[in-house]
Amino acid sequence: MMRTILAPEAMVTVLEDRDTSHLDANGKMELCVKEGTAYVTVEGDARDYIVKSGESMSVESRGLVVVQGFPNVAFKVCA
């Protein structure tokens, strides 16, 4: 089940039990993991990424970004 929580600084998305969220990258985006672990796939990139609590990942391309809880994650788009 995906939930979006309004936090004072920005919206945080919570993914539980390996749920997924689909984001549209517009050329530059930073994904910040607040809790848990994210499994991230970026359209056009042959690699997949694991981003852990306290880490962030920059996406500098356009296209679909899929974030999956690994198994659970709370994240937000920082920029």
C-alpha positions as CSV (number, residue, x, y, z in Angstrom):
1,M,0.0,0.0,0.0
2,M,1.4,3.4,-1.0
3,R,0.8,6.4,1.3
4,T,1.8,10.0,0.9
5,I,2.4,11.9,4.1
6,L,2.6,15.7,4.4
7,A,5.7,16.6,6.4
8,P,6.7,20.1,7.4
9,E,9.4,20.2,4.7
10,A,7.8,18.3,1.9
11,M,5.7,15.3,0.9
12,V,7.0,12.0,1.9
13,T,5.9,8.8,0.1
14,V,5.8,5.6,2.1
15,L,5.9,2.3,0.2
16,E,5.2,-0.9,2.1
17,D,5.7,-4.6,1.3
18,R,7.5,-4.0,-2.0
19,D,5.0,-1.6,-3.4
20,T,6.1,0.7,-6.3
21,S,5.8,4.4,-7.1
22,H,6.3,5.9,-10.6
23,L,7.9,9.3,-11.0
24,D,8.5,11.4,-14.1
25,A,12.1,12.8,-14.2
26,N,12.4,16.1,-16.0
27,G,16.1,16.2,-16.5
28,K,17.3,16.6,-12.9
29,M,15.8,15.1,-9.8
30,E,17.1,14.1,-6.4
31,L,15.5,11.2,-4.5
32,C,16.1,11.3,-0.7
33,V,15.4,8.2,1.3
34,K,14.2,9.0,4.8
35,E,13.7,5.5,6.2
36,G,14.2,1.9,4.8
37,T,15.6,1.0,1.5
38,A,14.6,1.8,-2.1
39,Y,15.2,-0.2,-5.2
40,V,15.3,2.3,-8.1
41,T,15.1,1.8,-11.8
42,V,15.6,4.7,-14.3
43,E,14.3,4.5,-17.8
44,G,17.1,4.2,-20.3
45,D,19.7,3.1,-17.6
46,A,20.7,-0.5,-17.7
47,R,21.6,-0.4,-14.0
48,D,19.3,-0.6,-11.0
49,Y,20.2,1.2,-7.7
50,I,19.7,0.5,-4.0
51,V,19.4,3.6,-1.9
52,K,19.4,3.3,1.9
53,S,18.0,5.4,4.7
54,G,19.9,8.7,4.9
55,E,21.2,8.4,1.3
56,S,20.1,10.3,-1.8
57,M,20.3,9.6,-5.6
58,S,20.5,12.1,-8.4
59,V,18.7,11.4,-11.7
60,E,19.9,13.6,-14.5
61,S,17.8,12.2,-17.4
62,R,14.3,12.4,-18.6
63,G,11.8,9.6,-18.3
64,L,10.2,7.2,-15.9
65,V,11.8,6.5,-12.5
66,V,10.3,3.5,-10.6
67,V,10.9,3.3,-6.8
68,Q,10.1,0.1,-5.0
69,G,10.2,-0.5,-1.3
70,F,12.9,-3.1,-0.5
71,P,10.8,-4.2,1.4
72,N,9.7,-0.8,2.9
73,V,10.8,2.8,2.2
74,A,9.9,6.4,3.0
75,F,11.3,8.8,0.5
76,K,10.8,12.3,-1.0
77,V,11.9,14.2,-4.1
78,C,14.3,16.8,-2.8
79,A,15.0,18.7,-6.0
